[in-house]
Amino acid sequence: MSTNAIKKPKNFSSSFFAHFKNFSRRKQGIVGLLIITTILLIAIFAPLIAPYDPVDDVNYSNLNGAPSKAHLFGTDEYGRDIFSRVIYGAKVSIQISFITILLSASIGVVMGLISGFFGGFIDVLIMRLVDGLMSFPPLLFAIALMAAFGSSIKNIILALAIVYTPMFARLIRGCVLSIKEKEYIDSIKVMGGSNIRILFKHILPNCVSPLLIQMTTYFAYAILAEASLSFLGLGVPQPEPSWGNILYDGRQYMIDSPWITIFPGIAIGITVLGLNLLGDGLRDYLDPNLD
């Protein structure tokens, strides 16, 4: 027996590093990954990084204080440290956005798989629901839902998940429609493959690439949406810090104490930029033929 015919099984770690090496050639993707990794580490280790408690440490002798050595980003109208609130705000904003996208993508994938694969009345029913939900401007729809639900972190996640689920359902449906007519799918059916097996073993894996790209894009949208809702007083309840809440607190002091809004605004901008760069890098890596 020839030793050349024996192939060494691929190790997961070697496969991972091979993919990462190829991805690292996309400079914008690596820059985005570094930015998002840094933001995530800041959010995870917020209690260790923040010098003050973002809610309870108030200093009425230093209201709306300018940036200084003691308070790098200054203080707000209650004398709370802006730097600490921005650090903790990263944890809240990213947590809300992550759960929102995970929930909406999960529901949207199931809806898209069922709609695209089975077709007929089920497809019509799901797509009419999707079309109805997508007929509203996303942010206005989220505002209306929050006005009905009331302000809480759970309600923000629920409202944004309702808004974004149709986008994922439509994406996956289109992917399923393009794959289910392939000859190898017909061969699997002839061989007795069940619908569940076909859906989750042969169709869904081929939809992972566009799904990951869209999840990255909508992660950025969710961060902006949460900030917008909180800025309008419909998001994270006070005094819990989120980037949108900090902007809301500083809206009436934008002339006299601009640092209250500048620093959370910069944090939002950097995070969204990082996600967009990461999304572009993923798109170029997963679909290099895309113009």
C-alpha positions in Angstrom: 0.0 0.0 0.0 1.5 3.3 -1.0 2.1 5.8 1.8 1.3 8.6 -0.6 -2.3 7.4 -0.5 -2.6 8.0 3.2 -3.8 11.5 4.0 -3.3 13.0 7.4 -6.6 14.3 8.8 -6.8 18.0 9.1 -6.5 19.4 12.5 -9.0 22.0 13.6 -6.4 24.4 14.9 -4.3 24.2 11.7 -7.4 24.8 9.6 -8.4 27.8 11.8 -4.9 29.3 11.5 -4.9 28.7 7.7 -8.2 30.6 7.4 -7.0 33.4 9.6 -3.7 33.7 7.6 -5.8 34.1 4.4 -8.1 36.5 6.1 -5.2 38.6 7.5 -4.3 39.6 3.9 -7.5 41.7 3.9 -6.0 44.8 5.7 -9.3 46.5 6.3 -10.7 43.3 7.8 -7.8 43.0 10.2 -8.1 46.6 11.2 -11.8 46.1 11.9 -11.1 42.9 13.8 -8.5 44.7 16.0 -11.0 47.5 16.7 -13.8 45.2 17.6 -11.6 43.0 19.7 -10.4 46.0 21.6 -14.0 47.2 22.2 -15.1 43.8 23.3 -12.2 43.5 25.8 -13.0 46.9 27.2 -16.6 45.9 27.6 -15.7 42.6 29.3 -13.2 44.1 31.7 -15.2 47.3 32.3 -15.2 46.8 36.1 -11.4 46.6 36.1 -10.8 49.5 33.7 -13.3 52.1 34.9 -11.9 54.2 37.8 -15.3 55.1 39.2 -18.7 53.5 39.6 -20.8 54.8 36.6 -23.9 55.3 38.7 -23.2 55.8 42.4 -20.0 57.9 42.3 -21.4 61.4 42.1 -19.5 64.6 42.9 -21.8 67.6 43.3 -18.8 69.9 43.7 -17.7 69.1 40.1 -20.8 69.2 37.9 -20.1 69.2 34.2 -16.4 69.3 34.9 -14.0 69.6 32.0 -11.6 66.7 31.2 -8.8 66.6 33.7 -6.3 64.1 35.2 -8.9 62.9 37.7 -11.6 62.7 35.1 -10.2 62.0 31.6 -13.4 62.6 29.8 -14.8 65.1 32.3 -18.0 64.8 34.4 -21.7 65.0 33.7 -24.5 67.1 35.2 -24.4 64.9 38.4 -20.6 64.9 38.7 -20.3 61.3 37.4 -17.2 60.3 35.6 -17.8 60.3 31.8 -14.9 57.9 31.1 -16.3 55.3 33.5 -19.8 55.7 32.0 -18.5 55.3 28.4 -16.6 52.1 29.5 -19.6 50.6 31.1 -21.8 51.9 28.3 -19.8 49.8 25.9 -20.8 46.7 27.9 -24.5 47.6 27.8 -24.7 48.7 24.1 -22.7 45.8 22.8 -24.6 43.3 24.9 -28.0 44.6 23.6 -26.8 44.6 20.0 -25.2 41.2 20.2 -28.3 39.5 21.6 -30.5 41.4 19.2 -28.6 40.2 16.1 -28.3 36.6 17.5 -32.1 36.5 18.1 -33.2 38.1 14.9 -30.7 36.0 12.8 -31.8 32.7 14.5 -35.5 33.4 13.9 -34.9 34.8 10.4 -32.9 31.7 9.4 -35.7 29.3 10.4 -38.3 31.5 8.6 -36.1 31.7 5.5 -35.4 28.0 5.4 -39.0 27.0 5.8 -40.2 29.6 3.3 -37.6 28.9 0.6 -37.6 25.1 0.9 -41.2 24.2 1.2 -42.7 27.0 -0.9 -46.4 27.2 -1.7 -48.8 28.6 0.8 -46.2 28.6 3.6 -43.9 30.7 1.4 -46.6 33.2 0.6 -47.7 33.5 4.2 -44.1 34.1 5.5 -43.2 36.5 2.7 -46.3 38.6 3.2 -45.4 38.9 6.8 -41.9 39.8 6.0 -43.0 42.3 3.4 -45.4 43.9 5.9 -42.7 44.3 8.5 -40.2 45.7 6.0 -42.7 48.2 4.7 -42.0 50.4 7.7 -38.8 52.5 8.1 -36.7 50.5 10.6 -36.0 53.2 13.1 -39.5 54.6 13.0 -40.8 51.1 13.5 -38.5 50.5 16.4 -39.7 53.9 18.0 -43.3 52.8 17.6 -42.6 49.4 19.2 -40.7 51.0 22.1 -43.5 53.5 22.7 -45.9 50.5 22.9 -43.6 48.2 25.0 -42.1 50.8 27.3 -38.4 51.4 28.1 -36.3 48.4 29.3 -33.3 46.5 28.0 -35.5 43.4 27.2 -38.0 45.5 25.3 -35.2 47.1 23.2 -33.9 43.7 22.3 -37.4 42.5 21.4 -38.2 45.6 19.4 -35.0 45.5 17.4 -35.3 41.8 16.8 -38.8 42.3 15.3 -37.3 45.0 13.1 -34.3 43.0 11.8 -35.7 39.5 11.6 -37.4 40.0 8.2 -34.0 41.1 6.6 -32.4 37.8 7.7 -35.5 35.8 6.6 -35.4 37.3 3.1 -31.6 36.7 2.8 -31.8 33.0 3.7 -34.9 32.4 1.6 -33.1 33.8 -1.5 -30.1 31.6 -0.6 -32.3 28.5 -0.3 -34.1 29.1 -3.6 -30.7 29.3 -5.4 -29.4 26.1 -3.8 -32.4 23.7 -3.6 -32.6 23.4 -7.4 -29.0 22.1 -7.7 -28.6 18.6 -9.0 -26.9 17.2 -5.9 -29.9 18.2 -3.8 -32.2 16.2 -6.2 -29.7 13.3 -5.8 -29.9 13.4 -2.1 -33.8 13.4 -2.2 -33.7 10.3 -4.5 -31.4 8.6 -2.1 -33.9 9.1 0.7 -32.5 12.1 2.4 -34.9 13.7 4.8 -35.9 17.4 4.5 -34.3 18.2 7.8 -31.0 16.6 6.8 -31.1 18.4 3.4 -31.9 21.8 5.1 -29.3 21.7 7.9 -26.5 19.7 6.4 -26.6 20.6 2.7 -28.4 24.0 2.3 -27.7 26.0 5.5 -23.9 25.6 5.4 -23.9 27.2 2.0 -25.8 30.2 3.4 -23.3 30.8 6.3 -21.1 33.2 4.3 -23.8 35.8 3.4 -25.3 35.3 6.8 -22.1 36.2 8.6 -21.6 39.3 6.5 -25.2 40.5 7.1 -24.9 39.8 10.8 -21.8 42.0 11.0 -23.5 44.8 9.1 -26.6 44.7 11.2 -24.6 44.6 14.4 -23.5 48.1 13.5 -27.1 49.0 12.7 -28.2 47.7 16.1 -25.7 49.8 17.9 -26.8 52.9 16.1 -30.5 52.0 16.7 -30.0 51.4 20.4 -28.1 54.7 20.7 -30.9 56.5 18.8 -33.7 55.0 20.9 -31.8 55.9 24.2 -31.1 59.4 22.9 -34.8 59.8 22.4 -35.5 58.6 25.9 -37.0 55.3 24.7 -34.1 53.0 25.2 -32.0 51.9 28.2 -33.7 53.2 31.4 -31.8 55.8 33.5 -29.4 55.7 35.3 -28.0 52.6 33.5 -25.2 53.8 31.3 -25.3 53.2 27.6 -23.8 55.2 24.8 -27.2 56.5 23.8 -28.1 57.4 27.4 -24.9 59.4 27.8 -25.8 61.3 24.7 -29.2 61.9 26.0 -27.8 63.2 29.3 -25.6 65.7 27.5 -28.0 67.0 24.9 -28.8 70.2 26.8 -25.1 70.9 27.5 -23.7 70.5 24.0 -22.6 74.2 23.9 -21.2 74.6 27.4 -20.0 71.1 28.1 -19.6 69.3 24.7 -17.4 66.6 26.2 -20.4 64.9 27.6 -21.6 64.0 24.1 -18.3 64.0 22.2 -16.8 61.0 23.8 -19.7 58.6 23.6 -20.2 59.8 20.0 -16.6 58.9 19.2 -17.1 55.5 20.9 -20.1 54.8 18.7 -18.3 56.0 15.6 -15.2 53.9 16.2 -17.3 50.7 16.9 -19.5 51.2 13.8 -16.3 51.8 11.7 -14.7 48.7 13.0 -17.8 46.6 12.3 -18.0 48.0 8.7 -14.3 47.3 8.1 -14.7 43.8 9.5 -17.8 43.2 7.3 -15.9 44.4 4.2 -13.0 42.1 5.1 -15.3 39.1 5.6 -17.1 39.8 2.3 -13.8 40.0 0.4 -12.6 36.8 2.0 -15.7 34.7 1.8 -16.7 36.0 -1.7 -13.5 37.2 -3.4 -15.2 37.3 -6.8 -17.7 39.9 -5.6 -17.1 43.3 -7.2 
